[in-house]
Amino acid sequence: MKRLLLGAALAATCTSAMAQSIGVSVAWFDDNFLTSMRQAMEAEAQTQGYEIQFLDAQGDIGRQLSQVQSLAAQGVDAIIINPVDTAATSSMTGEAVLQDIPLVYVNREPEGSDLNEDGVVFVGSDQKKAGEMQMAALAERLGGEGNVAIMLGELSSGATHQRTEGVKEVAAEYPGIEIIAEQPADYQRTKAIDLMTNWVVGGQEINAIAANNDEMAIGALNAMRQLGISPDDIIVGGIDATRDAIESMQSGELAVTVFQDPVGQGGGAVKAAIELAKGNEVEKTTMVPFQLVTPETLEEFLANQ
């Protein structure tokens, strides 16, 4: 009888724990914005009494699918995915749907029909808008004239294409602005240093850099510093408004960034996952607004954080 009671108690404990668990697969752990987003997820999960497990896909599509399959096998109450490749999410969605596990995509929106499935939603931001805001601010700083080079993020990320589309559409409104180069640095600072160095050494006449994220913007500025180029000679814009980006702006280097809210996205994704797990309805798409940050608006921005 004691063994039966002990077994029942253990089973009840395990069932209770699993009923309060969320599994998360993130494209990269080594990314400042995604790190802030994970911290926001963890804080929200703790607030609501849920355990949360994070897995690093390390930019590998196959690894991410395996992680989702593993989370589903564990019987987590909900799954959150920050996809490696926004065009390759159907298998992961299919796994969650097959196992009847609520699924929330965060930050990077799937490009397929994933959101048509019941129990699958997206929490993020309008990435094209970020590119538009960034380029409009750069165009103002340029006085409507100059050569702009675009540092692209991962080509597998929908955000890369949407942000770049926004940049190009705004640049096209200025006859005096020309996009003279666009190459990927995969959202990474070290790759951006190499790319910026190659552009300058190769003789590109650049007046402004529109980087798809802050990490690449900071990489461009680091390369410029090594080459003895002033941030007044080549103005640099990023996206995300990470801590490092804000410090760079405070030191007079970064000219423009666009705040992407990691708390709004990360915390919002966890809230959506929990509501879905409870059987409640959730909006298919939840968009968290961007905010332009420049040296002129920096104090106001920091005061509101």
C-alpha positions in Angstrom: 0.0 0.0 0.0 2.8 2.4 0.9 4.5 1.7 -2.5 1.2 2.4 -4.3 0.6 5.6 -2.4 4.2 6.7 -3.1 3.9 5.9 -6.7 0.6 7.8 -7.0 2.2 10.8 -5.2 5.2 10.8 -7.6 2.9 10.5 -10.6 0.8 13.4 -9.4 3.9 15.5 -8.8 5.3 14.8 -12.3 1.9 15.4 -14.0 1.6 18.7 -12.1 5.1 19.8 -13.1 4.6 18.9 -16.7 1.3 20.7 -16.8 3.2 23.9 -15.9 6.0 23.7 -18.4 6.9 25.6 -21.6 9.6 24.6 -24.0 11.5 27.2 -26.1 13.7 26.7 -29.1 15.7 29.8 -30.0 17.6 30.3 -33.2 20.7 31.6 -31.4 21.7 32.0 -27.8 24.7 34.2 -28.9 22.6 37.3 -29.8 22.1 40.3 -27.5 18.5 40.9 -28.5 17.5 37.3 -28.3 19.2 37.0 -24.9 17.1 39.9 -23.6 14.0 38.2 -25.1 14.8 35.0 -23.3 15.2 36.8 -20.0 11.8 38.4 -20.5 10.3 35.0 -21.2 11.8 33.5 -18.1 10.6 36.4 -15.9 7.1 36.1 -17.3 7.0 32.4 -16.8 8.2 32.6 -13.2 5.6 35.3 -12.5 2.8 32.9 -13.7 4.2 29.9 -12.0 5.4 28.0 -15.1 8.7 26.3 -15.6 10.5 27.2 -18.8 13.2 25.3 -20.7 15.4 27.0 -23.3 17.2 25.2 -26.2 19.8 26.7 -28.5 19.3 25.7 -32.2 22.7 27.3 -33.0 21.4 28.4 -36.4 20.7 24.8 -37.5 17.3 24.0 -39.0 17.6 20.2 -38.4 18.7 20.8 -34.8 15.7 23.0 -34.2 13.3 20.4 -35.6 14.8 17.8 -33.3 14.4 20.1 -30.4 10.8 20.6 -31.1 10.3 16.9 -31.4 12.0 16.4 -28.1 9.9 19.0 -26.4 6.7 17.4 -27.7 7.9 14.0 -26.5 8.4 15.4 -23.1 4.8 16.5 -23.0 5.4 20.2 -22.4 2.3 22.3 -22.0 3.2 24.7 -24.8 6.1 25.3 -27.3 7.6 28.7 -28.3 9.8 28.9 -31.4 12.2 31.6 -32.6 12.8 30.0 -36.0 16.2 29.6 -37.6 14.6 29.7 -41.1 11.2 31.4 -41.5 10.6 29.5 -44.7 11.2 26.1 -43.1 8.8 26.0 -40.2 6.1 23.6 -41.6 7.6 20.4 -40.1 7.8 22.0 -36.6 4.3 23.3 -36.9 3.2 19.8 -38.0 4.8 18.2 -35.0 3.1 20.5 -32.5 -0.3 20.1 -34.2 0.1 16.3 -34.4 0.8 16.2 -30.6 -1.9 18.8 -29.9 0.5 21.2 -28.2 -0.1 24.9 -28.5 2.7 26.7 -30.5 3.8 30.3 -30.4 6.3 31.7 -33.0 8.1 34.7 -31.6 10.1 37.5 -33.2 10.4 35.8 -36.6 7.1 35.2 -38.4 6.7 32.0 -40.5 6.4 32.6 -44.2 4.1 29.7 -44.9 0.6 28.8 -43.8 1.5 27.8 -40.2 -0.8 30.4 -38.6 -3.8 28.8 -40.4 -3.5 25.9 -38.0 -5.5 25.9 -34.7 -3.4 26.6 -31.7 -0.6 28.3 -33.6 0.0 32.1 -33.2 2.7 34.7 -33.7 4.1 37.4 -31.4 6.5 39.9 -32.9 6.9 43.2 -34.7 6.4 44.6 -38.2 10.0 44.2 -39.4 9.5 46.3 -42.6 8.5 49.2 -40.4 11.9 49.0 -38.6 13.7 49.4 -41.9 11.6 52.3 -42.9 12.2 54.1 -39.6 15.9 53.5 -39.8 16.3 54.7 -43.4 14.1 57.8 -42.9 16.4 58.8 -40.0 19.5 58.1 -41.9 18.2 60.1 -44.9 17.5 63.1 -42.7 21.1 62.9 -41.3 22.4 62.7 -44.8 20.4 65.7 -46.0 18.8 63.5 -48.6 22.1 62.7 -50.4 24.7 60.0 -50.2 25.8 56.5 -50.8 24.3 53.8 -48.5 25.5 50.3 -47.9 23.2 47.7 -46.3 24.5 45.1 -44.0 22.1 42.1 -44.2 21.2 39.6 -41.5 20.8 35.9 -42.1 19.3 35.4 -45.5 17.1 32.6 -44.0 15.4 35.1 -41.8 12.3 36.9 -43.0 13.2 39.9 -40.8 16.3 40.4 -43.0 14.3 40.7 -46.2 11.5 42.8 -44.6 13.9 45.3 -42.9 15.9 45.6 -46.1 12.7 46.1 -48.1 11.8 49.0 -45.8 15.2 50.6 -46.2 15.0 50.4 -50.0 11.5 51.7 -50.2 12.4 54.8 -48.2 15.7 55.3 -50.0 13.9 55.3 -53.3 12.0 58.4 -52.2 15.3 60.4 -52.3 16.8 60.9 -55.8 20.1 61.9 -54.2 20.5 58.6 -52.2 21.9 55.5 -53.8 22.2 52.0 -52.4 25.7 51.0 -53.6 26.2 47.7 -51.8 24.3 45.0 -49.8 25.9 41.9 -48.3 25.1 39.6 -45.4 27.0 39.6 -42.1 24.5 37.2 -40.6 23.5 39.5 -37.7 27.0 39.0 -36.2 29.4 41.6 -35.0 32.6 39.9 -36.1 31.4 39.2 -39.6 30.3 42.9 -39.8 33.8 44.0 -38.9 35.2 41.9 -41.8 32.5 43.1 -44.2 33.0 46.8 -43.4 36.8 46.4 -43.7 36.4 44.8 -47.1 34.1 47.6 -48.3 36.5 50.4 -47.2 39.7 48.7 -48.4 38.0 47.8 -51.6 37.4 51.5 -52.3 33.6 51.8 -51.7 32.6 55.4 -51.2 30.1 55.0 -48.3 28.3 57.8 -46.5 26.0 55.7 -44.4 25.5 52.1 -43.2 22.0 50.7 -42.7 22.6 47.5 -40.7 19.8 45.0 -40.2 20.6 44.9 -36.5 22.7 46.6 -33.8 25.4 43.9 -33.6 26.3 44.5 -37.2 26.1 48.3 -36.8 28.6 48.0 -33.8 30.8 45.7 -35.9 30.9 48.4 -38.7 31.8 51.1 -36.1 34.6 48.9 -34.7 36.0 48.4 -38.2 35.8 52.1 -38.8 37.7 52.8 -35.5 40.4 50.4 -36.6 40.7 52.1 -40.0 40.7 55.6 -38.5 37.3 56.6 -39.9 35.2 59.0 -37.9 31.5 58.2 -37.2 30.9 61.7 -38.6 32.2 60.7 -41.9 30.2 57.5 -42.2 27.0 57.5 -40.2 25.8 54.1 -39.0 22.3 52.9 -38.1 21.2 49.7 -36.4 18.0 48.0 -35.2 17.1 46.6 -31.8 18.3 49.3 -29.3 20.3 46.8 -27.4 22.4 47.9 -24.3 25.6 47.9 -26.4 23.9 50.0 -29.0 22.7 52.6 -26.5 26.2 52.8 -25.0 27.6 53.3 -28.5 25.1 56.2 -29.1 25.9 57.7 -25.8 29.6 57.7 -26.8 28.8 59.6 -30.0 29.2 56.7 -32.4 25.9 55.1 -33.4 23.7 57.6 -35.1 20.4 55.7 -35.3 18.7 52.6 -33.9 15.1 51.3 -33.7 13.9 49.8 -30.4 12.6 46.3 -30.8 10.9 45.5 -27.5 12.3 42.2 -26.1 10.0 42.3 -23.1 6.9 42.9 -25.3 7.8 40.1 -27.6 9.3 37.6 -25.1 6.8 38.2 -22.3 4.0 38.4 -24.8 4.9 35.0 -26.3 4.8 33.4 -22.9 1.5 35.0 -22.1 0.1 33.7 -25.4 1.5 30.2 -24.8 -0.1 30.0 -21.3 -3.5 31.3 -22.6 -3.4 28.7 -25.4 -2.5 26.0 -22.9 -5.5 26.9 -20.8 -7.7 26.5 -23.8 -8.3 30.2 -24.2 -8.5 32.0 -27.6 -5.5 34.2 -28.6 -5.1 36.6 -31.5 -3.4 34.9 -34.4 -0.9 37.8 -34.7 0.2 40.2 -32.0 2.4 43.1 -33.2 4.6 45.0 -30.7 5.5 48.5 -32.0 9.0 49.7 -32.8 10.4 53.1 -31.6 13.0 55.2 -33.3 16.0 56.1 -31.1 18.4 58.9 -32.0 20.8 61.0 -30.0 18.1 63.7 -29.9 15.5 61.3 -28.4 17.8 59.1 -26.3 17.1 60.7 -22.9 13.4 60.4 -23.4 13.7 56.8 -24.5 15.9 55.9 -21.5 13.5 57.6 -19.1 10.6 55.4 -20.4 12.5 52.1 -20.0 
